[in-house]
């Protein structure tokens, strides 16, 4: 069982920055591919970025060059540094943990990010 708790969301002006954190409880954090997803009102949940325990990273085209995902396996934490934020980045951001197929996929409760002047 893995529990994920996100923090760091809030209201920011266009062009600003936020850093999201996701703290994971449970065992074997390093076996999970950690990811950030987001869901804007009226839209489907979409991938933002993922990172393996070995540091292999994947970004969606919409955030590439602006967002940076990282993880600290010793502290069971994954981060999302978001720079040059745009109004279209407004969404609820969810942390995700995906392990081997035999294990469930885990989701956090989400944290709201609002980009507005």
C-alpha positions in Angstrom: 0.0 0.0 0.0 1.3 3.4 -1.0 -0.1 6.8 0.1 0.7 9.9 -1.8 0.3 13.4 -0.4 0.8 16.4 -2.7 1.6 19.9 -1.5 2.7 23.2 -3.0 -0.2 24.3 -5.1 -1.7 27.8 -5.1 -2.4 30.9 -7.0 0.4 32.4 -9.1 0.6 35.1 -11.8 1.4 34.3 -15.4 5.2 33.9 -15.7 5.6 32.9 -12.1 6.8 29.6 -10.5 5.6 27.0 -8.2 7.2 23.8 -6.8 4.9 20.8 -6.1 6.0 18.0 -3.8 4.6 14.5 -3.4 5.5 12.6 -0.3 5.0 8.8 -0.5 4.5 6.5 2.4 4.9 2.7 2.2 7.6 0.4 1.1 9.8 0.1 -1.9 9.4 3.7 -3.2 12.3 3.1 -5.7 10.4 0.4 -7.6 7.8 2.9 -8.7 7.7 5.1 -11.8 6.5 8.4 -10.3 4.5 10.8 -12.3 2.6 14.1 -12.3 -0.8 14.4 -14.1 -3.2 17.3 -14.3 -6.9 17.8 -14.9 -8.4 21.1 -15.9 -12.1 21.7 -15.6 -14.1 20.0 -18.3 -11.0 18.1 -19.6 -9.5 14.7 -19.2 -6.6 14.0 -16.9 -3.4 14.3 -18.8 0.2 13.3 -18.3 2.6 16.1 -17.3 5.8 14.2 -16.5 7.2 10.9 -15.3 10.5 9.8 -13.8 11.9 6.3 -13.1 13.9 5.4 -10.1 17.0 5.6 -12.3 16.2 9.1 -13.4 14.8 8.5 -16.9 12.3 11.4 -17.5 9.4 12.0 -19.9 7.6 15.3 -20.4 4.5 16.2 -22.3 5.2 18.6 -25.1 3.1 21.3 -23.4 5.5 21.6 -20.4 8.8 20.7 -21.9 11.4 23.4 -21.2 9.3 24.9 -18.4 8.7 22.1 -15.9 11.3 19.9 -14.2 10.5 16.6 -12.5 12.9 15.2 -9.9 12.8 12.6 -7.1 14.6 11.9 -3.9 14.5 8.2 -3.3 16.0 8.5 0.2 13.1 10.8 1.2 10.4 9.0 -0.8 9.5 12.3 -2.5 9.0 13.5 -6.0 8.9 17.1 -7.1 7.6 19.2 -9.9 9.3 22.6 -10.5 7.0 24.7 -12.7 8.4 27.9 -14.2 7.0 30.3 -16.8 3.5 29.3 -15.8 0.7 30.1 -18.2 -3.1 30.4 -17.5 -3.5 27.1 -19.4 -1.5 25.3 -16.8 -4.4 25.9 -14.4 -5.5 22.5 -13.2 -5.6 20.1 -10.3 -2.2 18.3 -10.2 -2.1 14.7 -9.2 0.9 12.6 -8.1 0.9 9.0 -9.4 2.9 5.9 -8.6 3.1 3.0 -11.0 4.9 -0.2 -10.2 5.1 -3.6 -11.8 1.8 -4.7 -13.4 0.9 -7.0 -10.4 0.7 -3.9 -8.2 -2.1 -1.2 -8.1 -1.6 2.2 -9.5 -1.7 4.8 -6.7 -2.9 8.4 -6.9 -2.7 11.4 -4.5 -5.6 13.6 -3.6 -4.5 16.4 -5.9 -3.4 20.0 -5.4 -4.9 23.0 -7.1 -2.7 25.2 -9.3 -4.3 28.4 -10.6 -2.4 30.7 -12.9 -4.1 34.1 -13.1 -3.5 37.8 -13.0 
